[in-house]
């Protein structure tokens, strides 16, 4: 017990003597939480559109007005050459090209039907999809208006129609920040935990201090615990700072209880730190450790459900996310912050992350060799 | 009683596809209370042997015991009773002198106060820097701190891997004086060094080269085995003298030793006057030959050749 205590004391001393780590601990959550949510915006605004109008009729005018009146679209050019419009796409100056054929008004009136052509720049998939969808709905609206104009619809629909009203549960205003900030906070806690713990043991290997530790009678588990606990505490500090920032900057107050968040975070940190320790038992230099943990973190984060919805991933990726601890914490954070889930609601998440923790840490202890 | 006993130890490292034999069939024994020197150039296998004896590495073949305990089966016991000072300074540079010392004391379940008498002589020299970070100490101070840390749990055997490498001459002498004092505290010391001049300070030495032990004896015993006359040679142009001596058929060996060259002749009856005459013909001036006693280094060079 005394050995563990002195190991902890030593570890904390070293952390507090390293100004870089301390600065990082406060700067990283602050900068990431203040900047990332502003940039990682799901709402697509300012879709650049180029309209090729061969018709120049009053209807085409109306349509163009309707499109440019919304703040979703920014008109790049209003031209009568499709080739010119395509060069905008080539130079990435336009995301969408809407072509109105020359007989648009004529066909609309005479044939009750007129085609429109829509070309989408699909390099940015999200923008292309959403922009295309917005435009289709605007055109659909326009279509209805035209019909209204021509035939006074009777007060009651002669044919049955379905009206859809929707309500956004848990995030009524669909504020994406409520959704992103807890997720980014998870990433922060994960990165700090995994990187710091991975680099720490490797640093001892590099400097050679581990040699001196290895000839002492201290036990493996004491050594590993001596590394684990300080970063566990640091993880909580980061989480607390992060929660404070999201309250001050975004007014996010978890609907659920803080106890739930901290209990889950405690178990979660155990598994992330275990992963970091496992990496450090494999790596011999800090570069190796950094690369290896960065590689894993990239995969965990990209397939963690923060930026892309897991439900829309292919089956194999969805299977992978079941083995990704980051996924569970992001889900739990969103559940607790937005929905107010309780410990009972997240019991399965808790259990799975606990299993990860036990597995990673056992592997780390097993693979840590006091002799070669 | 044999405190350290090494029997037929062999260690092979794999480097890519090729293998490097670091230790070949090494055997020796160290008596209790001995100051035993392991003398050999860089890469001769000294550190590997230390790591095996301090239970940090497993040998491929052979057995070894330290203080009566087997290095493989009873490694836990050994770790409690040996002090190890690696060749590279491996204490925490961002902790102070005092913090390092109390850290290692606590890991061995003891305290600075409990064993202060043992380290007193060493520690008083660095005590005035006790609030300074270990990384900010000078080379000699670092070695003294490392020795204090290796001693703080009163080990029965002390392993010092090249403790004087990179340390100035004055500090080196001080360090050996400290080791002599420790010996009186009934601590067995195994020390390795690449410096031949330090060999004479040990009770017994093992000369090691390419993972093989060339000879084990007291420093006097080793030099006594040097059985042919040894001459030191000097002339005005020392570099030319070296190449000329080496090219002469009558010369058995010639090595530069600081200000002079140490020479042995093939024929023990060879006269110095004949030699001087030959060198004179080659254009050398102020040629001086002097008969000298062989040192450890001469013996080492000789053994290496054989």
Interface residues (C-beta under 8 A of the other chain):
Chain A: X2 X3 X5 X6 X7 X10 X13 X14 X17 X18 X207 X208 X209 X210 X211 X212 X213 X214 X215 X216 X217 X218 X370 X371 X372
Chain B: X54 X55 X56 X57 X58 X75 X76 X79 X80 X82 X84 X86 X88 X89 X90 X91 X92 X93 X94 X95 X99 X102 X103 X104 X106 X107 X108 X109 X149
